[in-house]
Amino acid sequence: MDSLSYKTISANAATVTKEWVVIDANGEVLGRLASQIAKILRGKNKPSYTPHVDCGDYVIVINAEKVKLTGKKMTDKVYTRHTGYPGGQRFATPADYLAKKPTFIIEKAVKGMLPRTRLGAALLKNLKVYAGAEHPHAAQSPKSIKLNEIK
């Protein structure tokens, strides 16, 4: 055999085809939803996945305020942040964030499942989260998918 009949294909920015995907978070469990979103953003559901390239799709999440948390996490889980001043530690529960900023919970969960690198920061920009059922990305003609359809 003089030549190989196969070659390993490595995707790059010029060869990647990105699509737009809509996911409805209505009644979905937060962790399971976030892991599937992270998989799509990373591109791990595609056969042309390359670890060092942004080969994932754009993800639009609608109905973020209707996401579920199992058990008593809605009141017992605590998000901690610091203002930068002495004594500036602040605590909030998911119930607090759902009342004020419902998109934060999904964004934070997905961010925790992406790499802590420049690539991870770039991938997070491909995520668009909206509290209601409407989104302004109709011109991109996104396709709607269910979580159980993702491989």
Order of alpha helices (4+ residues) and beta strands (2+ residues): beta-alpha-beta-alpha-beta-beta-alpha-alpha-alpha-beta-beta
